[in-house]
Amino acid sequence: MVTAEQITRYIKNDLPCEYVQVEGDDGEHFAAVIVSAEFRGKNMLQQHQRVYQALGERMGGEIHALSMKTFTPEDWSNAGGTR
């Protein structure tokens, strides 16, 4: 069973992030907040695709469902996000 900590590592291993928080305790459904400079100039769909790319084949396999909120560092700061 995959954990939130493992998903955090998977994301960080392939996507430079300023902040990542993954929650979920049933081993299948997770929610994430991800802040990355790589999201600059990308729309929300492209940002989510980049996260899926970082997760690779684990998405739909080990990870059944992942809802996410993605931000550039600027958007995160403007939203009042804290690290």
Secondary structure by P-SEA (a helix, b strand, c coil): cccaaaaaaaaaacccccbbbbbbcccccccbbbbbcccccccaaaaaaaaaaaacccccccccccccccccaaaaaaacccc
